[in-house]
């Protein structure tokens, strides 16, 4: 009976690779998009906070915690995107 090869060992290691010409432009665009999304997340936290303050004044307030969770979750996702991609590549 022959021993089966390990399927993980059979995967080819692509190495670090070399960026193609013009890749600097893509990196710049991705940086701008990340900055813009993080700025929108900060704006979202401020808007949700304002809505929570107005709702608290009227006697409501707990409904906006879900919105705040979504905004903070998006900020964490954007902030950790480069780490997630680096772990997958």
FIMAR-238643 format. One record per residue (C-alpha): x, y, z. Coordinates in steps of 0.001 Angstrom, whole numbers, padded with zeros to 6 digits. Each point is the difference from the previous one (the first is absolute). Layout:
N
NODE      c1      c2      c3
NODE       X       Y       Z
...
//
This chain:
89
NODE      c1      c2      c3
NODE  000000  000000  000000
NODE  001537  003312 -001084
NODE -000080  003074  002153
NODE -002147  002887 -001291
NODE  001762  003364 -000400
NODE -000973  002816  002297
NODE -002378  002292 -002003
NODE  001252  003109  001781
NODE  003617 -000783 -000897
NODE -001030 -000385 -003656
NODE -001145  003654 -000253
NODE  002526  002147 -001824
NODE  001412  002922  001991
NODE -000401  003126 -002168
NODE  002700  001878  001934
NODE -000063  003722  000541
NODE -000218  000926 -003672
NODE  000794  003259 -001705
NODE -002515  002789 -000441
NODE -000829  000740 -003645
NODE  000802  003383 -001526
NODE -002504  002642  001043
NODE -000888 -001724  003280
NODE  000843  003149  001924
NODE -003137  001638 -001419
NODE -002178 -002854  001244
NODE  001539  000230  003468
NODE -000667  003753  000027
NODE -003652 -000512 -000976
NODE -000462 -002694  002650
NODE  001525  002315  002614
NODE -002381  002801 -001009
NODE -002990 -002329  000150
NODE  001030 -001287  003444
NODE  000453  003570  001280
NODE -003380  001044 -001424
NODE -001798 -002986  001527
NODE  001587  000614  003405
NODE -001018  003676 -000209
NODE -003561 -001132 -000781
NODE  000123 -002348  002999
NODE  000981  002908  002258
NODE -002841  002050 -001477
NODE -002346 -002962  000540
NODE  000968 -000259  003677
NODE -000653  003721  000425
NODE -003386 -000217 -001736
NODE -001087 -003044  001999
NODE  001132  001749  003180
NODE -002060  003050 -000898
NODE -003047 -002153 -000738
NODE  000489 -001823  003312
NODE  000201  003307  001873
NODE -003195  001278 -001613
NODE -001792 -003303  000634
NODE  001168 -000030  003637
NODE -001441  003447  000468
NODE -003364 -001344 -001237
NODE  000253 -003081  002240
NODE  001148 -002503 -002632
NODE  003558 -000949 -000768
NODE  000690 -003711  000069
NODE -001000 -000515 -003656
NODE  003054  001862 -001248
NODE  002472 -002372  001619
NODE -000372 -002346 -002980
NODE  000899  002818 -002404
NODE  003034  000832  002087
NODE  001013 -003665 -000064
NODE -000186 -000052 -003805
NODE  002090  003150 -000331
NODE  002636 -001222  002454
NODE  000035 -003425 -001665
NODE  000650  001665 -003357
NODE  002831  002040  001516
NODE  001605 -003132  001448
NODE -000364 -001806 -003336
NODE  001613  002864 -001936
NODE  002742  000370  002590
NODE  000861 -003684 -000080
NODE -000404 -000470 -003767
NODE  003720  000127 -000770
NODE  000738 -002516  002757
NODE -002739 -002326 -001243
NODE  001228  000154 -003588
NODE  003625 -000518  001089
NODE -001056 -003080  001991
NODE -001827 -001456 -002995
NODE  002804  000695 -002476
//
